[in-house]
């Protein structure tokens, strides 16, 4: 049995309430399984909340308050934890951003945009501005800063293993001026070379493939079940149902087989950088 991991209650608001939940549960003499009984949430989800890795949703807070007799404490503090996580990320992505540093592996499929962990500030700024043309400069910079901060997970002693698969159109979509697009391509190549990361490209000549849908991410953890995250324009969904997670994993494996080998994919990105530098990028 792996050693027990106690949350650092001083780290942030979710960690504080996670530690408090564990304290109240153990004081009541309940196991995670007993506390989860009667809720719509599973034991792994509760465990991640106790470790401060996920925020507590309102339905679970109400269930916990009733089961532990905590007089609405967790329900009242749900909003506090939610606000603590709003650090430049969309609300539907907040949980994913919080769990990212704890992941053992991250597998991204990006059919339209460069994944956040591979973006430059200029690219993130352009994408944010296009999605929110009415936003203030301060708001856009807050989003850009949060996205750049996520990439610091590569500086950890044991960073997650990243496997990113991009549609070829993504690297040829001129979101920025040629000089900045060249910098973006060079940045992607640098990350792939300098971190435990693999990049594959699905070529434009591939008419159909096993993942004909939007942005998808699969994350695995050393001490928690794997998760899938899918995202649309203004919403995202976390999936932890084992059967579905397995199906997504199988589809991602098939996508790997349909993509170019890592060496050829990296060469394609480096060639795109040179083309942007020389003003010979595709029309």
N, C-alpha and C positions, 0 to 999 in steps of 0.2 A: 504494500500500500504506500503511495507517495506521501511525503510529509505534508502535514497540514499547512496551508498558506493563510496566515492571518492578514487582513487588510490593514494598511496604514491609514488610520482614521483621520490623520492630519493632512493627507495628500490633497484631497479635494472634497467637495460636497457629496458626490456619489459614494466615495470611500467612507465618509463619516456615517452615512445612513446604512451602507452595507455592513459596517462593523456593528452598528446599533441593532440592525436586524438579526445578525448572528447572536449577539448578546441576549436579546429578548427571546429568540427562539430557544436557545440553550437553557435560559433561565426557566422557560416554560416546560422544559424536558421533551421537546419535540425534535424529531429528525427532519431533514429536508423533505423526505418523502411524506411524512405526516403533515408538514406545513403546506406542501403543494396539493395535498388531497382536497378536492372540492374546487380547485381553481382551474383556469384554462392553461396554466403554465406548467412546464416540466421541471424536473429536478435540476438539470444542467443550467437552465435559465435562472433559477433561484440561486444556485451556487455562484454564478457569474455576478449577480447583484450583490451578494454578500462580499465578494472580493472587490467590489467597486468598479467592475468592468462594464456593467450595463446599468442603465437607469431603471428605476422601478415604474412601470406603467400604472395608470390610475386604477385599473380593474384589480391588479394584484395588490396595490396598496390598501384598497378597501377590504380585500380578502384577508390580508395579513392583520390589519387592525382588528377585524372581527375575531380572527382565530387566536390572536395573542392578547386581546383585550387591551389594546394600546390607545383607546379613546381617540381615534382619528389622527394619531401622530403622523403615521406614514402618508396618509392621504393629504394632510395639510402641507407636508414637506415635499410632496411630489413635484410641485411647481418650482421649488427651490432647486432641486436636482436638475430639472429640465433647463432652467436658466443657466445653471453652472456649466452646462455643456454647449450652450450657444456661443461658441467662440469663433464665429465666421463660417460654420458649416450649416448647410440646410438641415432643418429639423429631422427630415427623413434619413439623413446620412450621419446624424450625431452618434448613434450607437456604433456604426461601422468605424468611424474615426476613433472612438474610444477603445475599441477592441483591436484595432490595427497593430499597436505596439506589442500586444500579447500573442499575435499570430505566429505560428511556426512556418506556414506557407501561405502565400497569397497568389491566386491565379486570376488574372484579369482578362476579360474579352472586351475589346474596345472597337466597335464597328464604325464609330463616327468621330470620336475625339481621342486625343492623347490621354492616357490614364493620369489621374492626379499625381501619383508618385513619380511620374516622368516629366511633368510639366515644368516650364520655366515661368518666372514671374510675369514676363511679357505675354506669354500665351495664356496663362490663367487670367490675367487682366482683360485681355481681348475677349475671351470666352464669357467672363462674368459680365462685362459691359454689354455684350451682344444680348445676353439673356435678361439683363436688367438695365435697360437704357435710361430709366428714370432714377436709378440709384445715385446717391451722392458719392463723391470721390472717397470720402472716409469709409463709407460702407463697402465700396469695391475693394479698397486697400485692406480692409479687415478680412475679407474673403480671401484675397491673394495671400496675405500673411499666414492665414490658417492653413492654406494649401501648401505653402512652402515649408511650414513647420512640420507637416506630416512626414516629409522626406527625411527628417532628422532620425527617423527610426533606423535608417541605414548606418547611422553612427554608433548604434548599440554594439555591445560586445558580441552578441549573437542575434543579428538582425534576421527578419523573416526571409525565407527564400521566395523571390518574386518570379513568377512566370507570366509574362504579358504577351498576348496575341492581339495583333492589330490588323485591321483591314488595310490593304495597300493605299486605298484612297485617303486614309487619314494622314499619311506622310506627304501627300501631294496636295492636300487642301491648303491653299495659301491664306491662312488666318492672319499672318503677319507680313510685313515687308520682307523681301528676300534675305537681307542681312540677319534679321531676327529669326527667320525660319531656319537659316543655316545654323544659328546658335542653338535653336531648339533641337535640331537633328544631332548636332555634336553633343549636346547635353544628354540626350537619350543614349547615344552610343557610349558616352562616358560612364553613365550609371550602370549600363549592362556590363561593361568591362570591369568596373571597379567594385561591384557589389555581387552578392550571390544571386544573380538575376539571369533570366533567359528571355530572349525576345524572339518571337516568330511573326512572320507576316503572311497573311492570306492574300495571294496575288489576285490582281483584278481579273485575270483569266479564269478564276474559279467561279463558275456560274452559280453553283449551289453548294452549300456545305451544311454540316450538322447543327449550326448555331445561327440560323437566320432570324436573329432577334436583337434586342437592344443590349446595352451595357450589362455585363454580368460579372460577378466576382464570387470566387469560392475561397473560404478561409478555413484552415485547420489550426488546431491549438494543441499544445502538449498535454493539457489536463482538462479539456472540454470537447464536446462533440463538434464536428465541422458545421459551418453555416454557409448559406448562399445568399447573396444580395443581388437583386435586380433593380434597375432604375429606369424610369421614364422621364418625361420632361419636367414635371413638378412633383414627382412622388417616387418613393422607393419601397422595397419590400424585403424584409429579412425572412429567410426560410430555414427552419431547423428540423422540419419533419424528415426523419431519416430516409424514407423511401424516395422523396423528392430530391433530397441532397444527393443521394446515390445516382439518380437519373441525370442530374445536372453534371455530376462528375464524369459519367460515361459520355455525355455529349461533349464535354470539354476534351476528353481523351480523343474522340473522333475528330474534333476540330484541330487538335495538335497534328493528327495524321494528315489532315488536308492542307496544313500550312507549310510554308517553305522551311527547310532546316535552319537552325539557329545561325550558323555561319553565313548562309546566303541572305538571311533576313538582316543581320547586322551589316553586311556589305551593302544591302539595298539602302539602309538608312544613311550610311556614310556616303554613298554615291549621291543621295538626295541632298545632303549637306553641301557637297562639292558643286552640284548643279545650282543650288541657290546662291552659293558664293560667286559663281561665274556668270550668273544671270542667264542660265540655260534651263531653268526649271520648266516643267511641262506646262503647256497652255491649258 
